[in-house]
C-alpha cells in the first residue's frame, strides 16, 4: 500500500476532509496539496499569515515539515489538524 487515508480538520473553515496521501510524500508537500485542494473545493483562498502546520489531533504533536509520511505515526484513520 502506498497511500493512507487520513481525516483532516481545518478549524479556520470549520470543515473536515477525508484525504488519501502518498506515504512517500513529505509533510510539507502534503500541506501544499491540502491547501490547493481546499482552495479548489471551496472556491476560496485558504489564506494564513504564515505557513500552516499539521498537528496530530490525538496527541497535539506538530509534524516536522521535512518528514515523510512513512516516517511518522500517520496511518490509515489518523486524524490531523491543519492550522
Secondary structure by P-SEA (a helix, b strand, c coil): ccbbbbbbbbccccbbbbbbbbccccaaaaaaaaaaaaaaaaccccccccbbbbbcccccccccccccccccccccbbbbbcc
